[in-house]
Amino acid sequence: MTQTASTATAPQHLRALERANTVRLARAELKRRVASGDTLAAEVVIDSPWEAQSMTIFDLITSQRRWGRARCRRLLQGIPISEQKTIGSMTARQRQALAAALPSR
């Protein structure tokens, strides 16, 4: 008989929890940097770092100072991109359009 599962590794659900915590903490740090102005939201859209891949556009835009729900919706209606679209699933054209519409330094 062959053994298919390794007993040295953690169960799958524990590895998934660990990965989710890592992503959540990295995303919170990214949102803090955007809120403080150290990182521009447009840079995040263009560069698409690993922590932002599954983040919605709405979450990124509203993490900026003085950007709320209404202002975000107004911006996205002009582009037309759904606020629930993830950053990782955006096309190059959508990235360029959104980055151009977001404020720069």
PyMOL commands that place a pseudoatom at each C-alpha (Angstrom):
pseudoatom trace, name=CA, resn=MET, resi=1, chain=A, elem=C, hetatm=0, pos=[0.000, 0.000, 0.000]
pseudoatom trace, name=CA, resn=THR, resi=2, chain=A, elem=C, hetatm=0, pos=[1.075, 3.526, -0.667]
pseudoatom trace, name=CA, resn=GLN, resi=3, chain=A, elem=C, hetatm=0, pos=[0.518, 6.435, 1.616]
pseudoatom trace, name=CA, resn=THR, resi=4, chain=A, elem=C, hetatm=0, pos=[-0.947, 9.462, -0.202]
pseudoatom trace, name=CA, resn=ALA, resi=5, chain=A, elem=C, hetatm=0, pos=[-1.082, 12.028, 2.600]
pseudoatom trace, name=CA, resn=SER, resi=6, chain=A, elem=C, hetatm=0, pos=[1.963, 13.232, 4.448]
pseudoatom trace, name=CA, resn=THR, resi=7, chain=A, elem=C, hetatm=0, pos=[1.622, 13.287, 8.215]
pseudoatom trace, name=CA, resn=ALA, resi=8, chain=A, elem=C, hetatm=0, pos=[4.298, 15.974, 8.545]
pseudoatom trace, name=CA, resn=THR, resi=9, chain=A, elem=C, hetatm=0, pos=[2.193, 18.706, 6.951]
pseudoatom trace, name=CA, resn=ALA, resi=10, chain=A, elem=C, hetatm=0, pos=[-0.668, 20.509, 8.645]
pseudoatom trace, name=CA, resn=PRO, resi=11, chain=A, elem=C, hetatm=0, pos=[-4.230, 19.670, 7.654]
pseudoatom trace, name=CA, resn=GLN, resi=12, chain=A, elem=C, hetatm=0, pos=[-5.552, 21.557, 4.663]
pseudoatom trace, name=CA, resn=HIS, resi=13, chain=A, elem=C, hetatm=0, pos=[-7.997, 23.700, 6.639]
pseudoatom trace, name=CA, resn=LEU, resi=14, chain=A, elem=C, hetatm=0, pos=[-5.211, 24.936, 8.932]
pseudoatom trace, name=CA, resn=ARG, resi=15, chain=A, elem=C, hetatm=0, pos=[-3.026, 25.839, 5.963]
pseudoatom trace, name=CA, resn=ALA, resi=16, chain=A, elem=C, hetatm=0, pos=[-5.989, 27.710, 4.431]
pseudoatom trace, name=CA, resn=LEU, resi=17, chain=A, elem=C, hetatm=0, pos=[-6.542, 29.646, 7.679]
pseudoatom trace, name=CA, resn=GLU, resi=18, chain=A, elem=C, hetatm=0, pos=[-2.863, 30.532, 7.842]
pseudoatom trace, name=CA, resn=ARG, resi=19, chain=A, elem=C, hetatm=0, pos=[-2.900, 31.755, 4.231]
pseudoatom trace, name=CA, resn=ALA, resi=20, chain=A, elem=C, hetatm=0, pos=[-6.080, 33.793, 4.837]
pseudoatom trace, name=CA, resn=ASN, resi=21, chain=A, elem=C, hetatm=0, pos=[-4.528, 35.458, 7.887]
pseudoatom trace, name=CA, resn=THR, resi=22, chain=A, elem=C, hetatm=0, pos=[-1.377, 36.286, 5.935]
pseudoatom trace, name=CA, resn=VAL, resi=23, chain=A, elem=C, hetatm=0, pos=[-3.399, 37.886, 3.125]
pseudoatom trace, name=CA, resn=ARG, resi=24, chain=A, elem=C, hetatm=0, pos=[-5.643, 39.763, 5.565]
pseudoatom trace, name=CA, resn=LEU, resi=25, chain=A, elem=C, hetatm=0, pos=[-2.686, 41.241, 7.462]
pseudoatom trace, name=CA, resn=ALA, resi=26, chain=A, elem=C, hetatm=0, pos=[-0.841, 42.200, 4.273]
pseudoatom trace, name=CA, resn=ARG, resi=27, chain=A, elem=C, hetatm=0, pos=[-3.989, 43.790, 2.853]
pseudoatom trace, name=CA, resn=ALA, resi=28, chain=A, elem=C, hetatm=0, pos=[-4.554, 45.780, 6.059]
pseudoatom trace, name=CA, resn=GLU, resi=29, chain=A, elem=C, hetatm=0, pos=[-0.974, 47.077, 5.854]
pseudoatom trace, name=CA, resn=LEU, resi=30, chain=A, elem=C, hetatm=0, pos=[-1.479, 48.027, 2.196]
pseudoatom trace, name=CA, resn=LYS, resi=31, chain=A, elem=C, hetatm=0, pos=[-4.693, 49.917, 3.066]
pseudoatom trace, name=CA, resn=ARG, resi=32, chain=A, elem=C, hetatm=0, pos=[-2.830, 51.762, 5.861]
pseudoatom trace, name=CA, resn=ARG, resi=33, chain=A, elem=C, hetatm=0, pos=[-0.096, 52.820, 3.422]
pseudoatom trace, name=CA, resn=VAL, resi=34, chain=A, elem=C, hetatm=0, pos=[-2.717, 54.044, 0.932]
pseudoatom trace, name=CA, resn=ALA, resi=35, chain=A, elem=C, hetatm=0, pos=[-4.592, 55.936, 3.672]
pseudoatom trace, name=CA, resn=SER, resi=36, chain=A, elem=C, hetatm=0, pos=[-1.420, 57.639, 4.885]
pseudoatom trace, name=CA, resn=GLY, resi=37, chain=A, elem=C, hetatm=0, pos=[-0.392, 58.614, 1.347]
pseudoatom trace, name=CA, resn=ASP, resi=38, chain=A, elem=C, hetatm=0, pos=[2.804, 56.557, 1.305]
pseudoatom trace, name=CA, resn=THR, resi=39, chain=A, elem=C, hetatm=0, pos=[1.427, 54.476, -1.575]
pseudoatom trace, name=CA, resn=LEU, resi=40, chain=A, elem=C, hetatm=0, pos=[-0.907, 55.737, -4.282]
pseudoatom trace, name=CA, resn=ALA, resi=41, chain=A, elem=C, hetatm=0, pos=[-4.002, 53.735, -5.163]
pseudoatom trace, name=CA, resn=ALA, resi=42, chain=A, elem=C, hetatm=0, pos=[-3.092, 54.186, -8.839]
pseudoatom trace, name=CA, resn=GLU, resi=43, chain=A, elem=C, hetatm=0, pos=[0.260, 52.482, -8.191]
pseudoatom trace, name=CA, resn=VAL, resi=44, chain=A, elem=C, hetatm=0, pos=[-1.525, 49.537, -6.591]
pseudoatom trace, name=CA, resn=VAL, resi=45, chain=A, elem=C, hetatm=0, pos=[-3.867, 49.249, -9.576]
pseudoatom trace, name=CA, resn=ILE, resi=46, chain=A, elem=C, hetatm=0, pos=[-0.991, 49.284, -12.074]
pseudoatom trace, name=CA, resn=ASP, resi=47, chain=A, elem=C, hetatm=0, pos=[1.465, 47.105, -10.113]
pseudoatom trace, name=CA, resn=SER, resi=48, chain=A, elem=C, hetatm=0, pos=[-1.176, 44.716, -8.738]
pseudoatom trace, name=CA, resn=PRO, resi=49, chain=A, elem=C, hetatm=0, pos=[0.821, 43.288, -5.805]
pseudoatom trace, name=CA, resn=TRP, resi=50, chain=A, elem=C, hetatm=0, pos=[-0.033, 39.801, -4.532]
pseudoatom trace, name=CA, resn=GLU, resi=51, chain=A, elem=C, hetatm=0, pos=[-1.917, 41.110, -1.486]
pseudoatom trace, name=CA, resn=ALA, resi=52, chain=A, elem=C, hetatm=0, pos=[-4.227, 43.168, -3.717]
pseudoatom trace, name=CA, resn=GLN, resi=53, chain=A, elem=C, hetatm=0, pos=[-5.053, 40.427, -6.237]
pseudoatom trace, name=CA, resn=SER, resi=54, chain=A, elem=C, hetatm=0, pos=[-8.315, 39.400, -4.541]
pseudoatom trace, name=CA, resn=MET, resi=55, chain=A, elem=C, hetatm=0, pos=[-9.123, 42.866, -3.167]
pseudoatom trace, name=CA, resn=THR, resi=56, chain=A, elem=C, hetatm=0, pos=[-12.117, 44.682, -4.664]
pseudoatom trace, name=CA, resn=ILE, resi=57, chain=A, elem=C, hetatm=0, pos=[-11.638, 48.013, -6.396]
pseudoatom trace, name=CA, resn=PHE, resi=58, chain=A, elem=C, hetatm=0, pos=[-14.121, 49.544, -3.957]
pseudoatom trace, name=CA, resn=ASP, resi=59, chain=A, elem=C, hetatm=0, pos=[-12.008, 48.506, -0.936]
pseudoatom trace, name=CA, resn=LEU, resi=60, chain=A, elem=C, hetatm=0, pos=[-8.876, 49.996, -2.447]
pseudoatom trace, name=CA, resn=ILE, resi=61, chain=A, elem=C, hetatm=0, pos=[-10.432, 53.299, -3.499]
pseudoatom trace, name=CA, resn=THR, resi=62, chain=A, elem=C, hetatm=0, pos=[-12.287, 53.859, -0.229]
pseudoatom trace, name=CA, resn=SER, resi=63, chain=A, elem=C, hetatm=0, pos=[-9.106, 53.234, 1.754]
pseudoatom trace, name=CA, resn=GLN, resi=64, chain=A, elem=C, hetatm=0, pos=[-7.846, 56.618, 0.503]
pseudoatom trace, name=CA, resn=ARG, resi=65, chain=A, elem=C, hetatm=0, pos=[-8.411, 59.648, 2.686]
pseudoatom trace, name=CA, resn=ARG, resi=66, chain=A, elem=C, hetatm=0, pos=[-11.635, 61.526, 1.973]
pseudoatom trace, name=CA, resn=TRP, resi=67, chain=A, elem=C, hetatm=0, pos=[-12.947, 58.842, -0.395]
pseudoatom trace, name=CA, resn=GLY, resi=68, chain=A, elem=C, hetatm=0, pos=[-16.302, 57.417, 0.570]
pseudoatom trace, name=CA, resn=ARG, resi=69, chain=A, elem=C, hetatm=0, pos=[-18.957, 55.292, -1.046]
pseudoatom trace, name=CA, resn=ALA, resi=70, chain=A, elem=C, hetatm=0, pos=[-20.550, 58.082, -3.129]
pseudoatom trace, name=CA, resn=ARG, resi=71, chain=A, elem=C, hetatm=0, pos=[-17.289, 59.483, -4.486]
pseudoatom trace, name=CA, resn=CYS, resi=72, chain=A, elem=C, hetatm=0, pos=[-16.068, 56.003, -5.380]
pseudoatom trace, name=CA, resn=ARG, resi=73, chain=A, elem=C, hetatm=0, pos=[-19.294, 55.146, -7.205]
pseudoatom trace, name=CA, resn=ARG, resi=74, chain=A, elem=C, hetatm=0, pos=[-19.189, 58.421, -9.139]
pseudoatom trace, name=CA, resn=LEU, resi=75, chain=A, elem=C, hetatm=0, pos=[-15.637, 57.697, -10.287]
pseudoatom trace, name=CA, resn=LEU, resi=76, chain=A, elem=C, hetatm=0, pos=[-16.375, 54.107, -11.311]
pseudoatom trace, name=CA, resn=GLN, resi=77, chain=A, elem=C, hetatm=0, pos=[-19.535, 55.058, -13.232]
pseudoatom trace, name=CA, resn=GLY, resi=78, chain=A, elem=C, hetatm=0, pos=[-17.446, 57.247, -15.505]
pseudoatom trace, name=CA, resn=ILE, resi=79, chain=A, elem=C, hetatm=0, pos=[-15.047, 54.421, -16.356]
pseudoatom trace, name=CA, resn=PRO, resi=80, chain=A, elem=C, hetatm=0, pos=[-17.553, 51.852, -16.291]
pseudoatom trace, name=CA, resn=ILE, resi=81, chain=A, elem=C, hetatm=0, pos=[-16.088, 49.237, -13.954]
pseudoatom trace, name=CA, resn=SER, resi=82, chain=A, elem=C, hetatm=0, pos=[-17.993, 47.357, -11.292]
pseudoatom trace, name=CA, resn=GLU, resi=83, chain=A, elem=C, hetatm=0, pos=[-16.988, 48.270, -7.753]
pseudoatom trace, name=CA, resn=GLN, resi=84, chain=A, elem=C, hetatm=0, pos=[-16.982, 44.563, -6.860]
pseudoatom trace, name=CA, resn=LYS, resi=85, chain=A, elem=C, hetatm=0, pos=[-14.413, 43.655, -9.524]
pseudoatom trace, name=CA, resn=THR, resi=86, chain=A, elem=C, hetatm=0, pos=[-11.150, 42.406, -8.066]
pseudoatom trace, name=CA, resn=ILE, resi=87, chain=A, elem=C, hetatm=0, pos=[-7.878, 44.091, -8.892]
pseudoatom trace, name=CA, resn=GLY, resi=88, chain=A, elem=C, hetatm=0, pos=[-6.371, 40.830, -10.085]
pseudoatom trace, name=CA, resn=SER, resi=89, chain=A, elem=C, hetatm=0, pos=[-9.133, 40.291, -12.666]
pseudoatom trace, name=CA, resn=MET, resi=90, chain=A, elem=C, hetatm=0, pos=[-8.815, 43.692, -14.345]
pseudoatom trace, name=CA, resn=THR, resi=91, chain=A, elem=C, hetatm=0, pos=[-7.613, 43.957, -17.927]
pseudoatom trace, name=CA, resn=ALA, resi=92, chain=A, elem=C, hetatm=0, pos=[-4.681, 46.185, -18.883]
pseudoatom trace, name=CA, resn=ARG, resi=93, chain=A, elem=C, hetatm=0, pos=[-7.063, 48.715, -20.447]
pseudoatom trace, name=CA, resn=GLN, resi=94, chain=A, elem=C, hetatm=0, pos=[-9.188, 48.857, -17.275]
pseudoatom trace, name=CA, resn=ARG, resi=95, chain=A, elem=C, hetatm=0, pos=[-6.046, 49.306, -15.143]
pseudoatom trace, name=CA, resn=GLN, resi=96, chain=A, elem=C, hetatm=0, pos=[-4.881, 52.226, -17.282]
pseudoatom trace, name=CA, resn=ALA, resi=97, chain=A, elem=C, hetatm=0, pos=[-8.313, 53.891, -17.254]
pseudoatom trace, name=CA, resn=LEU, resi=98, chain=A, elem=C, hetatm=0, pos=[-8.702, 53.568, -13.499]
pseudoatom trace, name=CA, resn=ALA, resi=99, chain=A, elem=C, hetatm=0, pos=[-5.135, 54.693, -12.745]
pseudoatom trace, name=CA, resn=ALA, resi=100, chain=A, elem=C, hetatm=0, pos=[-5.642, 57.766, -14.937]
pseudoatom trace, name=CA, resn=ALA, resi=101, chain=A, elem=C, hetatm=0, pos=[-8.876, 58.642, -13.117]
pseudoatom trace, name=CA, resn=LEU, resi=102, chain=A, elem=C, hetatm=0, pos=[-7.368, 58.289, -9.619]
pseudoatom trace, name=CA, resn=PRO, resi=103, chain=A, elem=C, hetatm=0, pos=[-5.547, 61.229, -8.035]
pseudoatom trace, name=CA, resn=SER, resi=104, chain=A, elem=C, hetatm=0, pos=[-1.777, 61.444, -8.316]
pseudoatom trace, name=CA, resn=ARG, resi=105, chain=A, elem=C, hetatm=0, pos=[0.718, 63.239, -6.126]
for i in range(1, 105): cmd.bond("trace and resi %d" % i, "trace and resi %d" % (i + 1))
show_as sticks, trace
zoom trace
